[in-house]
C-alpha cells in the first residue's frame, strides 16, 4: 500500500483536526465500533470525508461515478423518472440523496425538460456545505430556468411527499459494522481505538446486541453458519434508514443504483474477507486507518437486506436488475446522429457503463414502490427479483 499518493500539507493539516476530534470521542466513551468510526471519518460535520472540502468526484478526485463518466447514464435514469412522473400528480417531486458534483441532477433535469416531464420541485439532501456550494454553482449555470425549483435540505422533509427518491452510490457509503468468526466459532466485532499514539482496529468478544441479532438472523436466512476466521460487514442501520425514507414518501418510487449482490453471493463462503474498500486518488486499498478523513470508505450493498428492509417499511420491490439491463431498457443505444469521432466517444462511454467487466454487472438497480404498482420500463429487459 506504499504506492498510494502522498496527501498535500493542507490535507494533512485538515486531517489532524478530524483525528483530534476522534481521539476526544474515544477518550470520553472508549473504543468506537467500526460503524461509529466510519460515520465520523466520513460525515463528522466540517471534518469528515464527505462533509469537508476536498475534491471527491471525477478525474481529479478519488473515484469516478457513472454520471461523471457520461450524461447517457443520467439521460436513461431521466427516462425512467419521466415514466413514473407521468403516473403521479402535478405536485410530484424528486428527492436526490447526496448529489455529488451536481452533474447527474443537471443532466436529469435537462432530459426531463425535453420530455416535458419536470417535477414540481427537485430536492437535494446534502450533508456537505462544500458540495452544496459546488452543486449550486453548477446547477445555476446548467439549469437556469428551473433553478428556483431546486431546494437543498440538510435532513429529510418534515412533510410526506409524492414522487421519486434517487440514491446513486449512496448505500455503499453507509457505515457498516465489521464482524469476524473466532477460531472456536464465537462472534467477534471490530472496534477502533487510539492507543500509544497508534490507530488500531481489533476484534472483540464485546458484540453489541443489535449486531449479534442481525448476524444470527442472517445465518438463519442463508441456511449455514460462517466458518472460523470468516470476516465481513453488516449494515445494521439499513432498516431504520429505509423506514425513514418510506415515512416521507406518501406515494412513489425509490431508485437505488450501487455495487453489490444478493445476500447468498455477498456472504458466500469464498468471499471470506468481506468487501470493505477504501478509495484515495483512484487507488483502491483495504486499510480504513490509512488516510482517515481523506479517503472514501465503502462496502458493497446487500440487496437482499435492502429488499427485506423495504418490505418491513410497507414498500414493494418493483424491480431488481443489473445496471446494463436497466440502461438498455431505457434506450441507451438509441441512435446518436453524431460524427465518427463523437460516435466513438459515445461507444466507449456505453462500454464503460454496460460491459460486464466494467460497471454493467457489478452495479445493480433496485426500485422500491410505496403505494405504487405500475410496471417500470427499466426492468422490462431483465428482472432478477427471484435472486434476492
C-alpha positions as a Markdown table, in Angstrom:
| # | Residue | x | y | z |
|---|---|---|---|---|
| 1 | Unk | 0.0 | 0.0 | 0.0 |
| 2 | Unk | 3.0 | 2.3 | -0.1 |
| 3 | Unk | 2.0 | 3.0 | -3.7 |
| 4 | Unk | -0.6 | 5.5 | -2.5 |
| 5 | Unk | 0.0 | 9.1 | -3.4 |
| 6 | Unk | 1.0 | 11.4 | -0.6 |
| 7 | Unk | -1.6 | 13.9 | 0.7 |
| 8 | Unk | -0.8 | 17.7 | 0.5 |
| 9 | Unk | 0.3 | 19.5 | 3.6 |
| 10 | Unk | -3.1 | 21.3 | 3.6 |
| 11 | Unk | -4.9 | 17.9 | 3.5 |
| 12 | Unk | -2.7 | 16.6 | 6.4 |
| 13 | Unk | -3.4 | 19.7 | 8.5 |
| 14 | Unk | -7.1 | 19.3 | 7.9 |
| 15 | Unk | -6.8 | 15.6 | 8.8 |
| 16 | Unk | -5.2 | 16.4 | 12.2 |
| 17 | Unk | -8.4 | 18.3 | 13.2 |
| 18 | Unk | -10.5 | 15.2 | 12.5 |
| 19 | Unk | -8.0 | 12.9 | 14.3 |
| 20 | Unk | -8.2 | 15.2 | 17.4 |
| 21 | Unk | -12.0 | 15.0 | 17.2 |
| 22 | Unk | -11.9 | 11.2 | 17.1 |
| 23 | Unk | -9.3 | 11.0 | 19.9 |
| 24 | Unk | -11.6 | 13.2 | 22.1 |
| 25 | Unk | -14.6 | 10.9 | 21.5 |
| 26 | Unk | -12.5 | 7.8 | 22.3 |
| 27 | Unk | -11.2 | 9.5 | 25.5 |
| 28 | Unk | -14.8 | 10.1 | 26.6 |
| 29 | Unk | -16.5 | 6.8 | 25.6 |
| 30 | Unk | -13.8 | 4.3 | 24.9 |
| 31 | Unk | -13.1 | 2.4 | 21.6 |
| 32 | Unk | -15.6 | 3.1 | 18.8 |
| 33 | Unk | -17.5 | 0.3 | 17.0 |
| 34 | Unk | -16.3 | 0.2 | 13.3 |
| 35 | Unk | -19.6 | 1.8 | 12.2 |
| 36 | Unk | -19.2 | 4.7 | 14.7 |
| 37 | Unk | -15.7 | 5.2 | 13.4 |
| 38 | Unk | -16.7 | 5.1 | 9.8 |
| 39 | Unk | -19.6 | 7.5 | 10.4 |
| 40 | Unk | -17.2 | 10.1 | 11.9 |
| 41 | Unk | -14.5 | 9.5 | 9.3 |
| 42 | Unk | -17.0 | 10.1 | 6.5 |
| 43 | Unk | -19.6 | 12.5 | 8.0 |
| 44 | Unk | -18.3 | 14.4 | 11.1 |
| 45 | Unk | -19.6 | 17.9 | 10.4 |
| 46 | Unk | -17.0 | 20.0 | 8.6 |
| 47 | Unk | -14.3 | 17.4 | 9.2 |
| 48 | Unk | -15.3 | 14.1 | 7.7 |
| 49 | Unk | -14.5 | 13.0 | 4.2 |
| 50 | Unk | -17.9 | 13.8 | 2.7 |
| 51 | Unk | -18.6 | 16.9 | 4.8 |
| 52 | Unk | -15.2 | 18.6 | 4.2 |
| 53 | Unk | -14.0 | 20.5 | 1.1 |
| 54 | Unk | -11.7 | 18.2 | -0.9 |
| 55 | Unk | -12.5 | 17.2 | -4.5 |
| 56 | Unk | -14.1 | 13.7 | -4.4 |
| 57 | Unk | -15.5 | 13.1 | -7.8 |
| 58 | Unk | -14.1 | 12.8 | -11.3 |
| 59 | Unk | -10.5 | 12.6 | -12.6 |
| 60 | Unk | -9.0 | 15.0 | -10.0 |
| 61 | Unk | -10.9 | 13.3 | -7.1 |
| 62 | Unk | -10.8 | 9.8 | -5.6 |
| 63 | Unk | -13.2 | 7.9 | -7.8 |
| 64 | Unk | -15.5 | 8.3 | -10.8 |
| 65 | Unk | -19.2 | 7.7 | -10.6 |
| 66 | Unk | -21.5 | 6.8 | -13.6 |
| 67 | Unk | -22.9 | 10.4 | -14.0 |
| 68 | Unk | -19.3 | 11.7 | -14.2 |
| 69 | Unk | -18.4 | 9.1 | -17.0 |
| 70 | Unk | -21.3 | 10.1 | -19.3 |
| 71 | Unk | -24.5 | 12.1 | -19.4 |
| 72 | Unk | -26.0 | 9.0 | -21.0 |
| 73 | Unk | -26.4 | 7.4 | -17.6 |
| 74 | Unk | -28.5 | 10.4 | -16.3 |
| 75 | Unk | -30.5 | 10.5 | -19.5 |
| 76 | Unk | -31.6 | 6.9 | -19.1 |
| 77 | Unk | -32.4 | 7.5 | -15.4 |
| 78 | Unk | -34.4 | 10.5 | -16.5 |
| 79 | Unk | -36.5 | 8.4 | -18.9 |
| 80 | Unk | -37.3 | 6.1 | -16.1 |
| 81 | Unk | -38.2 | 9.1 | -13.9 |
| 82 | Unk | -40.4 | 10.6 | -16.7 |
| 83 | Unk | -42.4 | 7.3 | -16.9 |
| 84 | Unk | -43.0 | 7.4 | -13.2 |
| 85 | Unk | -43.8 | 11.1 | -13.0 |
| 86 | Unk | -46.4 | 10.7 | -15.8 |
| 87 | Unk | -48.4 | 8.5 | -13.5 |
| 88 | Unk | -48.2 | 10.8 | -10.5 |
| 89 | Unk | -49.8 | 14.2 | -9.7 |
| 90 | Unk | -48.5 | 17.5 | -10.8 |
| 91 | Unk | -47.2 | 18.1 | -7.2 |
| 92 | Unk | -44.8 | 15.2 | -7.6 |
| 93 | Unk | -41.1 | 15.9 | -6.7 |
| 94 | Unk | -37.7 | 14.3 | -7.0 |
| 95 | Unk | -35.5 | 13.9 | -3.9 |
| 96 | Unk | -31.9 | 13.1 | -4.6 |
| 97 | Unk | -29.8 | 11.8 | -1.7 |
| 98 | Unk | -26.3 | 13.3 | -2.0 |
| 99 | Unk | -25.9 | 15.0 | -5.4 |
| 100 | Unk | -22.2 | 14.8 | -5.7 |
| 101 | Unk | -20.9 | 17.3 | -8.3 |
| 102 | Unk | -24.5 | 18.1 | -9.4 |
| 103 | Unk | -23.8 | 16.6 | -12.9 |
| 104 | Unk | -26.5 | 13.9 | -12.5 |
| 105 | Unk | -29.1 | 16.4 | -11.4 |
| 106 | Unk | -28.3 | 18.8 | -14.3 |
| 107 | Unk | -28.5 | 16.1 | -17.0 |
| 108 | Unk | -31.6 | 14.6 | -15.4 |
| 109 | Unk | -33.4 | 17.9 | -15.3 |
| 110 | Unk | -32.4 | 18.7 | -18.9 |
| 111 | Unk | -33.7 | 15.4 | -20.2 |
| 112 | Unk | -37.0 | 15.7 | -18.2 |
| 113 | Unk | -37.5 | 19.2 | -19.6 |
| 114 | Unk | -37.1 | 17.8 | -23.1 |
| 115 | Unk | -39.6 | 15.1 | -22.3 |
| 116 | Unk | -42.0 | 17.7 | -20.8 |
| 117 | Unk | -42.0 | 15.9 | -17.5 |
| 118 | Unk | -40.2 | 18.2 | -15.0 |
| 119 | Unk | -41.1 | 17.6 | -11.3 |
| 120 | Unk | -42.8 | 20.4 | -9.3 |
| 121 | Unk | -39.6 | 20.6 | -7.3 |
| 122 | Unk | -36.2 | 18.9 | -7.1 |
| 123 | Unk | -34.9 | 18.4 | -3.6 |
| 124 | Unk | -31.2 | 17.6 | -2.8 |
| 125 | Unk | -30.4 | 16.2 | 0.6 |
| 126 | Unk | -26.7 | 17.2 | 1.1 |
| 127 | Unk | -24.6 | 16.9 | 4.3 |
| 128 | Unk | -21.6 | 18.7 | 2.9 |
| 129 | Unk | -21.6 | 22.5 | 2.8 |
| 130 | Unk | -18.8 | 22.5 | 0.3 |
| 131 | Unk | -20.6 | 20.1 | -2.1 |
| 132 | Unk | -23.8 | 22.1 | -1.7 |
| 133 | Unk | -22.0 | 25.2 | -2.8 |
| 134 | Unk | -20.5 | 23.4 | -5.8 |
| 135 | Unk | -23.8 | 21.9 | -6.8 |
| 136 | Unk | -25.5 | 25.4 | -6.5 |
| 137 | Unk | -22.9 | 26.9 | -8.8 |
| 138 | Unk | -23.1 | 24.1 | -11.3 |
| 139 | Unk | -26.9 | 23.9 | -11.4 |
| 140 | Unk | -27.4 | 27.7 | -11.6 |
| 141 | Unk | -25.2 | 27.6 | -14.7 |
| 142 | Unk | -26.8 | 24.5 | -16.3 |
| 143 | Unk | -30.5 | 24.7 | -15.2 |
| 144 | Unk | -31.0 | 28.5 | -15.1 |
| 145 | Unk | -34.8 | 28.4 | -15.9 |
| 146 | Unk | -35.5 | 25.6 | -13.3 |
| 147 | Unk | -33.0 | 26.7 | -10.6 |
| 148 | Unk | -35.7 | 28.4 | -8.5 |
| 149 | Unk | -37.4 | 25.0 | -8.1 |
| 150 | Unk | -34.3 | 23.3 | -6.7 |
| 151 | Unk | -34.3 | 23.1 | -2.9 |
| 152 | Unk | -31.3 | 22.0 | -0.7 |
| 153 | Unk | -32.1 | 20.1 | 2.5 |
| 154 | Unk | -29.9 | 19.0 | 5.4 |
| 155 | Unk | -32.4 | 16.5 | 6.7 |
| 156 | Unk | -35.4 | 14.6 | 5.3 |
| 157 | Unk | -38.5 | 16.8 | 4.7 |
| 158 | Unk | -40.9 | 17.1 | 7.6 |
| 159 | Unk | -44.0 | 16.6 | 5.4 |
| 160 | Unk | -44.5 | 13.5 | 3.3 |
| 161 | Unk | -44.1 | 14.0 | -0.5 |
| 162 | Unk | -45.3 | 12.3 | -3.6 |
| 163 | Unk | -42.6 | 11.5 | -6.2 |
| 164 | Unk | -39.2 | 9.8 | -6.6 |
| 165 | Unk | -36.3 | 9.3 | -4.3 |
| 166 | Unk | -32.9 | 8.8 | -6.0 |
| 167 | Unk | -29.8 | 7.3 | -4.5 |
| 168 | Unk | -26.8 | 6.8 | -6.8 |
| 169 | Unk | -23.9 | 5.3 | -4.9 |
| 170 | Unk | -25.3 | 6.3 | -1.6 |
| 171 | Unk | -25.8 | 2.9 | 0.1 |
| 172 | Unk | -22.1 | 1.9 | -0.3 |
| 173 | Unk | -21.1 | 4.8 | 1.9 |
| 174 | Unk | -23.4 | 3.9 | 4.8 |
| 175 | Unk | -21.5 | 3.0 | 7.9 |
| 176 | Unk | -21.2 | -0.8 | 8.5 |
| 177 | Unk | -20.1 | -3.0 | 11.4 |
| 178 | Unk | -17.2 | -5.4 | 10.8 |
| 179 | Unk | -17.5 | -8.8 | 12.3 |
| 180 | Unk | -15.4 | -11.9 | 12.4 |
| 181 | Unk | -15.9 | -15.5 | 13.5 |
| 182 | Unk | -13.3 | -16.6 | 16.0 |
| 183 | Unk | -11.3 | -19.8 | 16.0 |
| 184 | Unk | -13.8 | -21.5 | 18.2 |
| 185 | Unk | -16.8 | -20.3 | 16.3 |
| 186 | Unk | -17.5 | -17.3 | 18.6 |
| 187 | Unk | -18.8 | -14.0 | 17.1 |
| 188 | Unk | -16.4 | -11.0 | 17.3 |
| 189 | Unk | -17.0 | -7.4 | 16.5 |
| 190 | Unk | -14.4 | -4.8 | 15.3 |
| 191 | Unk | -13.6 | -1.7 | 17.4 |
| 192 | Unk | -11.3 | 1.2 | 16.5 |
| 193 | Unk | -9.1 | 2.6 | 19.3 |
| 194 | Unk | -6.2 | 5.1 | 19.6 |
| 195 | Unk | -3.5 | 3.8 | 22.0 |
| 196 | Unk | 0.2 | 4.5 | 22.4 |
| 197 | Unk | -0.2 | 7.1 | 19.6 |
| 198 | Unk | -1.3 | 4.3 | 17.2 |
| 199 | Unk | -4.7 | 3.7 | 15.5 |
| 200 | Unk | -5.8 | 0.1 | 15.9 |
| 201 | Unk | -8.8 | -1.9 | 14.6 |
| 202 | Unk | -9.2 | -5.1 | 16.6 |
| 203 | Unk | -11.9 | -7.7 | 17.0 |
| 204 | Unk | -13.5 | -8.2 | 20.4 |
| 205 | Unk | -16.0 | -10.6 | 22.1 |
| 206 | Unk | -17.9 | -7.5 | 23.2 |
| 207 | Unk | -20.6 | -7.8 | 20.5 |
| 208 | Unk | -23.5 | -5.3 | 20.5 |
| 209 | Unk | -26.9 | -6.9 | 20.8 |
| 210 | Unk | -28.1 | -5.3 | 17.6 |
| 211 | Unk | -25.1 | -6.8 | 15.7 |
| 212 | Unk | -25.5 | -10.2 | 17.3 |
| 213 | Unk | -29.2 | -10.4 | 16.4 |
| 214 | Unk | -28.6 | -9.2 | 12.8 |
| 215 | Unk | -25.9 | -11.9 | 12.2 |
| 216 | Unk | -27.9 | -14.7 | 13.8 |
| 217 | Unk | -30.9 | -13.7 | 11.6 |
| 218 | Unk | -28.6 | -13.5 | 8.5 |
| 219 | Unk | -27.1 | -17.0 | 9.1 |
| 220 | Unk | -30.7 | -18.4 | 9.6 |
| 221 | Unk | -31.7 | -16.8 | 6.3 |
| 222 | Unk | -28.6 | -18.1 | 4.5 |
| 223 | Unk | -29.0 | -21.6 | 6.0 |
| 224 | Unk | -25.4 | -22.0 | 7.1 |
| 225 | Unk | -23.0 | -20.9 | 9.8 |
| 226 | Unk | -20.0 | -18.8 | 8.9 |
| 227 | Unk | -16.7 | -20.7 | 9.3 |
| 228 | Unk | -13.9 | -19.7 | 11.7 |
| 229 | Unk | -11.8 | -16.6 | 10.5 |
| 230 | Unk | -14.7 | -15.5 | 8.2 |
| 231 | Unk | -14.7 | -11.7 | 8.1 |
| 232 | Unk | -17.3 | -9.5 | 6.6 |
| 233 | Unk | -19.5 | -6.5 | 7.3 |
| 234 | Unk | -23.2 | -5.8 | 8.0 |
| 235 | Unk | -25.3 | -2.6 | 7.9 |
| 236 | Unk | -27.5 | -2.7 | 11.0 |
| 237 | Unk | -28.9 | 0.8 | 10.3 |
| 238 | Unk | -30.3 | -0.1 | 6.9 |
| 239 | Unk | -33.8 | -1.0 | 8.0 |
| 240 | Unk | -34.4 | 2.2 | 10.1 |
| 241 | Unk | -32.9 | 4.3 | 7.2 |
| 242 | Unk | -35.3 | 2.8 | 4.7 |
| 243 | Unk | -38.2 | 3.2 | 7.1 |
| 244 | Unk | -37.4 | 6.9 | 7.5 |
| 245 | Unk | -37.5 | 7.3 | 3.7 |
| 246 | Unk | -40.7 | 5.3 | 3.4 |
| 247 | Unk | -42.3 | 7.6 | 6.1 |
| 248 | Unk | -41.7 | 10.7 | 4.0 |
| 249 | Unk | -42.9 | 9.2 | 0.7 |
| 250 | Unk | -46.7 | 9.1 | 0.5 |
| 251 | Unk | -46.7 | 7.6 | -3.0 |
| 252 | Unk | -44.0 | 7.0 | -5.5 |
| 253 | Unk | -40.7 | 5.1 | -6.2 |
| 254 | Unk | -37.3 | 4.9 | -4.7 |
| 255 | Unk | -34.5 | 4.1 | -7.1 |
| 256 | Unk | -31.1 | 2.9 | -5.8 |
| 257 | Unk | -28.1 | 2.3 | -8.0 |
| 258 | Unk | -25.0 | 0.8 | -6.4 |
| 259 | Unk | -22.5 | -2.0 | -6.5 |
| 260 | Unk | -23.4 | -5.1 | -4.6 |
| 261 | Unk | -25.0 | -8.6 | -4.5 |
| 262 | Unk | -27.9 | -10.6 | -3.1 |
| 263 | Unk | -27.0 | -12.0 | 0.3 |
| 264 | Unk | -26.1 | -15.5 | -0.9 |
| 265 | Unk | -23.4 | -14.0 | -3.1 |
| 266 | Unk | -22.4 | -11.3 | -0.7 |
| 267 | Unk | -21.8 | -13.8 | 2.2 |
| 268 | Unk | -20.6 | -16.7 | 0.1 |
| 269 | Unk | -18.0 | -18.8 | 2.0 |
| 270 | Unk | -15.4 | -17.9 | -0.7 |
| 271 | Unk | -15.8 | -14.2 | 0.0 |
| 272 | Unk | -14.3 | -14.7 | 3.4 |
| 273 | Unk | -12.6 | -11.3 | 3.7 |
| 274 | Unk | -15.7 | -9.1 | 3.2 |
| 275 | Unk | -16.0 | -6.2 | 0.7 |
| 276 | Unk | -14.7 | -3.2 | 2.7 |
| 277 | Unk | -12.6 | -1.0 | 0.5 |
| 278 | Unk | -11.0 | 2.5 | 0.6 |
| 279 | Unk | -10.6 | 4.9 | -2.3 |
| 280 | Unk | -7.9 | 7.6 | -2.5 |
| 281 | Unk | -6.9 | 9.4 | -5.7 |
| 282 | Unk | -8.2 | 6.5 | -7.9 |
| 283 | Unk | -6.2 | 3.9 | -5.8 |
| 284 | Unk | -8.3 | 1.2 | -4.1 |
| 285 | Unk | -6.9 | -0.4 | -0.9 |
| 286 | Unk | -8.3 | -2.2 | 2.2 |
| 287 | Unk | -6.9 | -0.2 | 5.1 |
| 288 | Unk | -9.5 | 2.2 | 6.7 |
| 289 | Unk | -6.9 | 3.5 | 9.1 |
| 290 | Unk | -4.5 | 4.7 | 6.4 |
| 291 | Unk | -5.8 | 8.2 | 5.5 |
| 292 | Unk | -8.6 | 8.8 | 8.0 |
| 293 | Unk | -10.9 | 11.5 | 6.7 |
| 294 | Unk | -9.0 | 11.9 | 3.4 |
| 295 | Unk | -10.3 | 8.7 | 1.8 |
| 296 | Unk | -13.6 | 7.2 | 1.0 |
| 297 | Unk | -14.5 | 4.0 | 2.9 |
| 298 | Unk | -17.1 | 1.8 | 1.3 |
| 299 | Unk | -18.7 | -1.6 | 1.4 |
| 300 | Unk | -20.8 | -3.4 | -1.2 |
| 301 | Unk | -24.5 | -3.4 | -0.8 |
| 302 | Unk | -26.5 | -6.4 | 0.4 |
| 303 | Unk | -29.6 | -6.0 | -1.9 |
| 304 | Unk | -31.5 | -8.8 | -0.2 |
| 305 | Unk | -31.2 | -6.8 | 3.1 |
| 306 | Unk | -32.4 | -3.7 | 1.2 |
| 307 | Unk | -35.4 | -5.7 | -0.2 |
| 308 | Unk | -36.2 | -7.0 | 3.3 |
| 309 | Unk | -35.9 | -3.6 | 4.9 |
| 310 | Unk | -38.3 | -2.2 | 2.2 |
| 311 | Unk | -40.9 | -4.8 | 2.9 |
| 312 | Unk | -40.7 | -4.1 | 6.6 |
| 313 | Unk | -41.3 | -0.4 | 5.8 |
| 314 | Unk | -44.5 | -1.2 | 3.8 |
| 315 | Unk | -42.8 | -0.8 | 0.4 |
| 316 | Unk | -42.8 | -3.2 | -2.5 |
| 317 | Unk | -39.8 | -4.4 | -4.5 |
| 318 | Unk | -40.8 | -3.3 | -8.0 |
| 319 | Unk | -37.6 | -4.4 | -9.8 |
| 320 | Unk | -34.0 | -5.5 | -9.3 |
| 321 | Unk | -31.6 | -5.7 | -12.3 |
| 322 | Unk | -28.1 | -5.0 | -13.4 |
| 323 | Unk | -27.1 | -1.5 | -14.5 |
| 324 | Unk | -26.5 | -2.8 | -18.0 |
| 325 | Unk | -30.1 | -4.2 | -18.3 |
| 326 | Unk | -31.6 | -1.0 | -16.7 |
| 327 | Unk | -29.7 | 1.3 | -19.2 |
| 328 | Unk | -30.5 | -0.9 | -22.2 |
| 329 | Unk | -34.2 | -1.0 | -21.2 |
| 330 | Unk | -34.1 | 2.8 | -21.0 |
| 331 | Unk | -32.7 | 3.1 | -24.6 |
| 332 | Unk | -29.0 | 3.9 | -24.0 |
| 333 | Unk | -28.4 | 2.5 | -27.5 |
| 334 | Unk | -30.8 | 4.9 | -29.2 |
| 335 | Unk | -29.4 | 6.3 | -32.5 |
| 336 | Unk | -27.0 | 9.1 | -31.8 |
| 337 | Unk | -26.6 | 11.1 | -35.0 |
| 338 | Unk | -23.0 | 12.3 | -34.5 |
| 339 | Unk | -19.8 | 12.5 | -36.4 |
| 340 | Unk | -17.5 | 9.5 | -36.3 |
| 341 | Unk | -15.2 | 10.9 | -33.6 |
| 342 | Unk | -18.2 | 11.7 | -31.3 |
| 343 | Unk | -19.7 | 8.3 | -32.0 |
| 344 | Unk | -16.5 | 6.6 | -30.9 |
| 345 | Unk | -16.5 | 8.6 | -27.7 |
| 346 | Unk | -20.2 | 7.6 | -27.0 |
| 347 | Unk | -19.5 | 4.0 | -27.8 |
| 348 | Unk | -16.6 | 4.0 | -25.2 |
| 349 | Unk | -18.9 | 5.5 | -22.6 |
| 350 | Unk | -21.6 | 2.9 | -23.3 |
| 351 | Unk | -19.0 | 0.2 | -23.0 |
| 352 | Unk | -17.8 | 1.5 | -19.6 |
| 353 | Unk | -21.4 | 1.8 | -18.3 |
| 354 | Unk | -22.7 | -1.6 | -19.6 |
| 355 | Unk | -19.9 | -4.1 | -20.2 |
| 356 | Unk | -19.9 | -7.0 | -17.7 |
| 357 | Unk | -16.2 | -6.5 | -16.8 |
| 358 | Unk | -16.8 | -2.7 | -16.3 |
| 359 | Unk | -19.9 | -1.4 | -14.4 |
| 360 | Unk | -22.6 | -3.3 | -16.2 |
| 361 | Unk | -22.9 | -6.4 | -14.0 |
| 362 | Unk | -21.4 | -5.4 | -10.6 |
| 363 | Unk | -23.7 | -2.3 | -10.4 |
| 364 | Unk | -27.3 | -3.1 | -9.7 |
| 365 | Unk | -30.5 | -1.1 | -9.8 |
| 366 | Unk | -33.4 | -1.6 | -7.3 |
| 367 | Unk | -36.8 | 0.1 | -7.4 |
| 368 | Unk | -38.9 | 0.2 | -4.3 |
| 369 | Unk | -42.6 | 1.3 | -4.5 |
| 370 | Unk | -44.8 | 3.0 | -1.9 |
| 371 | Unk | -48.5 | 2.8 | -2.8 |
| 372 | Unk | -47.3 | 2.3 | -6.4 |
| 373 | Unk | -47.7 | -0.7 | -8.6 |
| 374 | Unk | -47.1 | 0.4 | -12.2 |
| 375 | Unk | -44.6 | -1.7 | -14.2 |
| 376 | Unk | -41.3 | 0.1 | -14.7 |
| 377 | Unk | -39.6 | 0.2 | -18.1 |
| 378 | Unk | -36.1 | -0.1 | -16.6 |
| 379 | Unk | -36.8 | -3.7 | -15.6 |
| 380 | Unk | -38.5 | -4.8 | -18.8 |
| 381 | Unk | -35.4 | -6.5 | -20.3 |
| 382 | Unk | -34.4 | -8.4 | -17.2 |
| 383 | Unk | -35.7 | -8.5 | -13.6 |
| 384 | Unk | -33.7 | -10.6 | -11.1 |
| 385 | Unk | -36.1 | -10.2 | -8.1 |
| 386 | Unk | -36.1 | -14.0 | -7.8 |
| 387 | Unk | -32.4 | -14.0 | -7.0 |
| 388 | Unk | -32.9 | -11.9 | -3.8 |
